[in-house]
Amino acid sequence: MGKQSQQVHMTTTDSPLTGREIALSWMIWGAEARTLTEAYSNLVAIAASQGADAVIAVRFVAMPDTHTHHGIISGESIETRTVHQGYGTAIRYS
C-alpha cells in the first residue's frame, strides 16, 4: 500500500530524531477539522501521502469559522464554530 500505511513520526519539538540525516524538508498543513484528533489525523495523512518520514515542530491552531445563512422566510442567521488545523515541518530522511 506504499507510504500511506507507514507510520509518520510526529513531534512538537523543533528537533528531528537524532542520528539521522535529513534529505529534504518542507512546510505542511493538514485540512481543517472539527476536533483536534481529526486535525492530527489529517496532518498524518497528508504527511504520509507526500512521503514524509516525520513532522517536527507540530502546532495546532483553533480558528473561528463563521457562516451567514439567508432565507426568504427564516431571515438571516449567523453560525460560528471552531475549526482546528495542524501544521509543521515535514522531513524525509536519507
Secondary structure as UniProt FT lines:
FT   HELIX           2..5
FT   STRAND          9..10
FT   TURN            18..19
FT   STRAND          22..29
FT   HELIX           36..49
FT   TURN            50..51
FT   STRAND          54..71
FT   TURN            72..74
FT   STRAND          75..93
//
